[in-house]
């Protein structure tokens, strides 16, 4: 066991977060996202299953140890709601609160069309599959640098 590490961060996920470098991206996916098939097409072929947890809990835990990229305007990417889909996305407001509470700089989210998001996800370092039931709850995080003080 380690101190000050959120228990939701499994050893495999911690290893992946440590391996990632500046500019690498990780997907935290809802339960409808094709996580296994997308991960199979990533260069690293890394899939972490956290099916018993929602995206909010995973995002909050990851951001305790993972810096967002401070050199890009929008280091957090969300899947844009299809114009024909009447779905609301109140979970996005919760994302803002979690990011702000973690002290990460965030001006706004980048929104990507559904299938463009899938393509970008295929280039991610890893995919984390959650049990999140909210639709359009998928998020891509771009890793930043840890700056020593």
Secondary structure, DSSP 8 states (H G I E B T S, - for coil): --SSS-TTS-HHHHHHHHH--TT-EEEEE-TTS-HHHHHHHSSS--EEEETTS-HHHHHHHHTTT--B-TTSS--EEEE---TT-----THHHHHHHHHHHTT---S--EEE-HHHHHHHHHTSSEEEEE---STT--EEEEB------
